[in-house]
Amino acid sequence: MTMYEIIEKKRDGKKLTKEEMEFFIQGYTKDEVKDYQASALLMAMFLKGLDEEETFWMTDAMRRSGETVDLSMIPGIKVDKHSTGGVGDKTTLIVAPLAAACGVPIAKMSGRGLGFTGGTVDKMESIPGFRTSLKPEEFLELVKTVGMSVIGQTAHIAAADKKLYALRDVTATVDNMSLIAASIMSKKLASGSDAIVLDVKTGDGAFMERQEDAEALGRLMVAMGEAAGKKTAAVITDMNQPLGKAVGNGLEVMEAIDVLKGCGPEDITELALTLAGLMICAGEKAATPEEGRQMASEALKSGRGLEKLQQFIRGQGGDDGVIRDYGRFPQAAYHRQVVCERDGFVESLKARTVGIASQHAGAGRQTKEDSIDLSAGILLKRKVGDAVKKGELLAEVMGNDPKKVELAAEEVKRAFIIGAGAVTAPPLVKKVLMSGK
């Protein structure tokens, strides 16, 4: 077979075979398939589509294009969790300790933030001394002894994905359901866990703004996991306003600690319990997600989740004193308050605008090479549905560059829409999709 024949076949809307998909992925990974050929095929896939079987063949070929992680030495059912990205999403730092405290081994690889969404690796690096790069044996040993470990994603996992994503980014072929699912699930499947829980965001601050698109992506990724023999679930969650009240790396870790102390915002606490319940059920420590949620709630109330987070931080070289003293986190030199200009109610709080403002304050990157200010970010004082009066504090913006902080504060002000009538915030969890359902 040749790439010309494969491109021509998909251009004409015909179904590719497993062998043809393998030929393309392996050839491109090894630089035997040229960028112009890969670009042509990606555009043909984008325009003509891939069916579920083709999507799985692509996902599986991408999974095998680089290193795969072997977690077989760790007893129990290992469970992974992935979010499609949002503003203020620090759930990994809450759900992983809760699930681990209930006996579910968590061996997770996470990425860095890019654009207006944050990355778990950046957040963890706001903890002094914390190491996100570990030797494989260290990673496995921590999962065995502590019950969890979270490290940075390596370029060697699903190696084809990094090359293909860079190409999709410059050829207008990013926004395709099958290509998105293959990108996410190839990395999740290569990471070695036995089960996967997906948090698929929808709304203003999400990649999938329409709920029906988020559900379609969730169902496709659940099908990909199931086809690979992994128990998989997807939760469709609202991202029309930021999750929690903290947006920014160190600020979000502090809020995650607050949640595990039992004093965090209600929305992120509720979502964390839902996700942890699914993970505990997937790890066969609970018979149902509801029973798993109850176990997670008990781990939260008893302090076992917080204790597990402390062990995790200490195990990866971090200063676990941050749990009792937030002054050990990087501190911002400049603070700017955003106040309300009229009486009323918070009608909406645009997640994307807040995320971009946080990025502009110094908390995010525009390119992967950019450095970030781990102290920068936004603390929201009001959320959708809250009553406000003129002169009351809506948010506080912080960072180490006064010009950036000032710019971000003006953006945050535009994110708040104040109306005259009372409103109710939409439900955070919109739908749960399970394997076989």
Buried (B, 14 or more C-beta within 10 A) or exposed (E): EEBEEBBBBBBEEEEBBBEBBBBBBBBBBEEEBEBEBBBBBBBBBBEBBBEBBBBBBBBBBBBBBBBBBEBEEBEBBBBBBBBBBBBBBBBBBBBBBBBBBBBBBBBBBBBBBBBBBBBBBBBBBBBBBBBBEBEEEBBBBBBBEBBBBBBBBBEEBBBBBBBBBEBBEEBEBBEBBBBBBBBBBBBBBBBBBBBBBBBBBBBBBBBBBEBEBBBBBBBBBBBBBBBBEBBBBBBBBBBBBBBBBBBBBBBBBBBBBBBBBEEBBEBBBBBBBBBBBBBBBBBBBBEEBEBBBBBBBBBBEEBBBBBBBBBBBBBBBBBBBBBEEBEBBBEBEBEBEBBBEEEBBBBBBBBBBBBBBBBBBBBBBEEEEEEBBBBBBBBBBBBBBBEBEEEEBBBBBBBBBEEBBBBBBEBBBEBBBBEEEEBEBEEBBBBBBBBEE
